[in-house]
Amino acid sequence: MGSGTELGRVRGLGSSNEGAHHWWHQRLTAGGNLVLMLWLFASLARLPQHDYATMQLWLSSPLAAIPMILLVASTFYHFRMGLQVLIEDYAHGAMRAALMVLLTFFTLGAATIAIFSILKIAFAAGAPLA
């Protein structure tokens, strides 16, 4: 751009109009996480015991398994958005791209393992333990 005015030097470096969308998603997932965590704590407090058989029986109900899956998905999405902001603020160049790829793979992998575990416990209820 040369040695033009200060306005000319910063043109094209303004907002990409993605900040409000990201901010709104963080607030929505934070609210959802709060509601789902309160549900989880209340549900666990109402259980007579906290052994494997009781937890498996509880998690075999769709009224428990579905909110648990929603909690996992919402928590990992919120986690990813928060760390994305941190990476965007403090990492630069190729390191930023590499960290974003690692963050995406980590959150998708961890959420997939958690959801698979919930589904495995929910669908294996009543089956003999191996």
C-alpha positions, 0 to 999 in steps of 0.5 A, a space after each residue: 500500500 505504500 506510504 499513504 495515509 493511516 486509513 489507507 494502510 489499515 483498509 481491508 484489515 477490519 472486522 471479518 464479521 465473524 465475532 458476533 456469531 462466535 460470541 453468541 454461540 459461546 453464550 448459548 453453549 454456556 447457558 446450555 451447559 449450565 442447565 444440563 449440568 444442573 440436570 446432571 447434578 440433580 439426577 445423580 443426587 436422586 440416585 439411591 447408589 452410585 455403583 456401576 449397575 445403578 449408573 448403567 440402569 439410569 443411563 439406559 433410559 432415554 431421559 438420561 442418555 439423550 441429555 448426557 449426549 447433549 451435555 457432551 456435545 455442548 461442552 466440547 463445542 464450548 471448549 473448542 470455541 474458547 480455545 480457538 479464541 485463545 489460539 487466535 489471540 496468541 499464536 501466529 503463522 503456521 503455529 496457529 494453523 497447526 494448533 487449530 487443526 490439533 484442537 479440532 481433531 482433539 475435540 472431535 475425537 474426545 467427544 466421539 469417545 464420550 458419546 460412544 461410551 454413553 451409547 455403549 452403556 445405554 444399549 448394553 443395559 441388561 446384558 451380562 458383564 463380560 
